[in-house]
Amino acid sequence: MGSKTLIVVVVGLAILASLSMFRVQETETALKLQLGRVERTDYEPGLHFKLPIIETVIKFDKRVQTLDSEPELYLTNEKKNVVVDSFVKWRVSDPHRFYTSTGGSPMRANERLSVVVQKQLKDEVGKRTLQQVVSGERAEIMDTLRLSAKQASEDLGIEIIDARLRRVDLPERVSQSVYDRMSAERKEVAQRFRSEGEERARQIRAEAEREREVILAGAERDAQTLRGEGDGKSTEIYANAYGRDAEFYSFYRSLNAYRNSFSNASDVLLIDPSSQFFRFFKGDLPRPANR
């Protein structure tokens, strides 16, 4: 056998080997077709063999895929429009069914799944009010959406990982009017709270003022009582002092009267010198009391 023949044989064997081997990655799942008929789908990651020409291998990405639909406009049972933005997470679970139902195309799977999702959202939104869709029953809508998507996924050979509503909102032209109405309602509530607060403040101030008057009246009453008791005690002391030495007490009171009358150098007092007011200036000093 010549060298050229050997080279041809080696090249032929290499080509045959390359056509007979295929590799399945960790992120892939594969099925083998024999003359167009599905022969095998249970391939593990690694190197595998097939018959050239007779058998072909189709690989699918088994990682999680996303159906990210464009926001759609739906009608509530109040005939109000609402914008719903949703998404679905899925992955291939049955390569055989996935191939026979979609031809192995993730795009075709998304299209068929999108029809189911949109129909379910239309039904769910259409039997609820705007308030229920936006907040009240949003969780129930997602639960129903996941259930419907899972039922549809059985025919597509895929597994639904999750289905959620990303955003539920009003159309832009409606949002502003709703915002204005809500703002007006909040302002009305705020004004009512302020009015109630002011009324309560007036009541508190009136009660405080009334309590103040009561306290002051009580304090004045007690002060009058104490002053009366003090005056009585003072009078008693003065009377006792006057009784013990009337002459000295009269002299002491006259000195106080002189001090009060002539407290300022510019004071002028017009009075008869012979009056009793000046009797102590004439040497009429008090005599010591008898002991």
JOLIN-V273070 format. One line per field, one symbol per residue. phi: phi as a letter, one per 30 degrees, with the letter a starting at -180 (. if undefined). burial: I if it has 24 or more other C-alpha atoms within 12 Angstrom, else O. Layout:
phi = ???
burial = ???
This chain:
phi = .ddddddddddddddddddccbccddcbbbbccchicdcabccdekcbbbdeidcbbccbdcddcbccddeccbcddcicdbcbcbbbcbadcbedddddcbiicdddddddddddddddddddddcbddddddbdbddddddddddddddddddcibcddabbcdabbdeeddedddddddddddddddddddddddddddddddddddddddddddddddddddddddddddddddddddddaddddddddddddddddcdbdddbbcaddddddcdddcjddddeddc
burial = OOOOOOOOOOOOOOOOOOOOOIIIOOOIIIIIIOOOOOOIIOIOOOOOOIOOOOOIIIIIIIOOIIIIIOOIIIIIOOOOIIIIIIIIIIIIIIIIIIIOIIOIIIOOIIOIIIOIIIOIIIOIIIOIOIOOIIOOOIOOIIOIIIIIIIOIIIIIIIIIOIIIIOOIIIOOOOOOOOOOOOOOOOOOOOOOOOOOOOOOOOOOOOOOOOOOOOOOOOOOOOOOOOOOOOOOOOOOOOOOOOOOOOOOIIIOOOOOOOOOOOOOOOOOOOOOOOOOOOOIOOOOOOOOOOO
